[in-house]
Amino acid sequence: MIKFRTLKSKFLFFSVGGTLVFAILISWMVHWNYRNNMTAELRRRADVLSSGLSASLHKAVLTENKSLISQITNEYKQIDKDIVYIFITDLHGDVVYHTFDSGFPEDLLELAKTCDNTTSIETEFGPIEEVSKGMIGGKAGCVHIGISSAKIKHEILLNLQSLILILVIIWVAGLAVISYLASSVTKPILKVIDASRKLGEGENNIRIEVDTEDETGQLAQAFNSMADSLDENQRRVLQAEKLAAIGRLVAGVAHEINNPIMGIRNSFDLIKRMDDTPEKAKKYIGLIEESLTGVEKIVRELLSFSRQKQEPLKTFTPKEVIEKSIDFIEHLSKKKDVNIRFDYCSEHCMPVYGAPDELRQVIMNMIVNSLDAMPDGGEIKISTHCSDGTDFAEITISDQGTGIPDDARDKIFEPFYTTKDVSKGTGLGLYVCHEIVARMGGSISVESNPERGTQFTIKLPVCKGEQ
């Protein structure tokens, strides 16, 4: 069994081989048909000549008029230059007249005994088509005409040579065309193989140039898309590994910090409730409380970032979660002279699927971010919306703050990225919010303008019927 090592060799073998076999078969059929037609035409000519000659000679043969026989015979030889000989036999097969100059050939004596017959023979004069025709149904003897088939055989040979030449040209042209086609197919495949090998060795920047729009170009585009996906997935895996390592470190550090902070908070609350606190110390109590609250917020964000246990998802109405978040943080908004307004859409409100406590953390975090962006006061508007036939309920939180810079808008959901001072944020708040909402099957988007403020839109999947 033949084994092929490359796709190109298979393509060439079967395509060129199949083309060659088909061409040989067609050429043989054409040659066979041409040879038979030429031979049949030659015999038809001989048959017509012999029939005409027999009709012209029978009276001269019966009267034994040799001069008339010679005259008629010579006239027929002049009609067709391919006539090699003519001879006439009587009823007994004896030659009574012939056109041979050097006597009647012995190798034709056997043919002289036959009549009304056609045969191909080789003589000293070359290949001959011998046709015999009886005069008056054989009662007056038989006329034999020998017509040379050398010219016909030469034409048949030339036709065969032409067919062989055409066959060679077709085979060479087919080999060239099929080789080109095979190369145009296998070359891009080899590029993909080489690029795949390099990609497997760690060269992540490998891409294939796409110079066609056919299937090979689509193959190159598919490889480039795969390489881009692998590169992106690898970056995500590395980022996830980094975040996992950071999370483990942060969890330990946060827990270690949280314990003394709780002690500081308890001690501070006792000092705050004392009646005999000196007036000079009272003015620092507010500063201490503000700083302590900031530290507690940072610790909470670190713990949220590193937490392992997640709240189970369930069905709930976001109204209560939003109202509790506003109540919990209202004292901070009053300090900054910021009014929080909640517009609840009761007509089309539908329950959502998620984690209510975690959503409360998301709402509070975004309200705090809005408060930080509004040092001169203003209004924070929270609204809900759920249109009929939609799969998501929307919660929008908009403020009148300073907005988010354009170059930072695409990075605000990345871990440890923040536009605040180092002492005011860790860059984990929005990242944690994004992860919480994504786990619920929802999304967060942002629109911001320095003149109009910032609006965050949270989309959560709604529950329909028994779903």
Beta strands, then each sheet from edge to edge (+ up, - down):
strand 1: 83-89
strand 2: 95-98
strand 3: 118-123
strand 4: 126-134
strand 5: 142-148
strand 6: 314-316
strand 7: 338-343
strand 8: 352-354
strand 9: 378-385
strand 10: 392-398
strand 11: 443-449
strand 12: 453-461
sheet 1: 2+ 1- 5+ 4- 3+
sheet 2: 6+ 8-
sheet 3: 7+ 9+ 10- 12+ 11-
end
